[in-house]
Amino acid sequence: MMSTASHKPGQRPAIHGLYALTPDTPNTEALFAQVEQALAGGAKILQYRNKSADRDLRHQQAEGLLRLCRRHNVPFIINDDVALACALDADGVHLGRDDGDIRTARTTLGPSKLLGASCYRDIGLAIAAYDQGADHVAFGSFFPSSTKPGAARASPAILSEARTRLAIPIVAIGGITVANAGELIRAGAAALAVITALFDAADIAATAREFGHLFESRSL
């Protein structure tokens, strides 16, 4: 049975394709240059994620990234900070298990903003998040990840299950590279959330294009 959401979604940007997650860095100029390359290469969504920055740096970096995203017509999502997203009029927020209440976030954001939820390898969490107002959910880690080396491993089968039970986009995350991404797209991932394989690449724009080609191949 498909779960029925308790909210009525408004018009929101699509969640599809390469979903770029920013690396933690205090070097704002370098961050902007990296993100510019990713967007130029075709990244379809950008999430600002910096767990080590103080409040002022987070605001400065998020504000600049929002301008870049507006220029490229790409949705800009902020990790774990509803207040900052509202202050900047970002396109949405992503919440982890301990990052706040999804229903409260939906009420604060309103119906037209994006609201994603990390569901790890738990389909029950995804159904609950959907019912509380999330309009997309993320599963992972699917492969070893340098960002979260201790993360529990999820099976690609959960993407297929989620796709049949939830009428919202499904995001895959965790150790994803161009070489292993195809399996996740075939299993049902609408978007691939990538940090290291994208931003540590020698050519960020070219790597973004490679990820994009994987989704184009699926549609052929």
C-alpha positions, 0 to 999 in steps of 0.5 A: 500500500502507498502511504498517504501524506498528511500535507498538501504539497505546493509547487516545488522544484524537482528532485532528480539527477546529481544532488551535490552536497558541499564539503566542510571547509572554512575556505569560502572562496574555494568552496564557491569555486568548487560549487560553480564548477559542479553547477556548470557541469550540470548538478541539479540540486545543491545542499549546503552541509557544514557541520564544523562552521560557526553561525556567522560562517554558515550564514556567509557561505549559505548566502553566497551559495544561494546566489550561485544556485539562483544564477544557475537555476538550481534548487538550494537546500540547507542541511539541518537549519530551518531558521537559516533556510527561512532567513535566506529564503532557500528552497528547502531543508534536509533533516537527519534523524536527530535534526528536528521534527519534520512536521514542525519544519513543514509548518515553518517552511510552508507547503512550497519548500523542499523538505528532505529526511534521512532514513538510513536503511529504515523504510518505516522512517521514510513512511513516517517522514512522508506522512509528517511532511517530507517531500523526498527521502534519502537512504544510505550509506550504500558504499563505504563513505569517507564522510561517515565511515561508521555508517550502517550499510543499506541495500539497493533493494530498499530503493526499489521498495521505497519507490513502490511504497512512496509517491515521492523522489528517493535519494541515495547517498553514501560512497557513491561514484560514477562507477557504482552509481548505475546500480542505484539508479536502476534500483529506483534512486531519483537522485544521487547525493554525492560529496567526495567523488564530486568535490575531490575530483580533478575536474569537478565539472566533467565529473558532474557531467558523467553523473548526469549522463548516467541518468540520461542513459536510464531515460533512453 
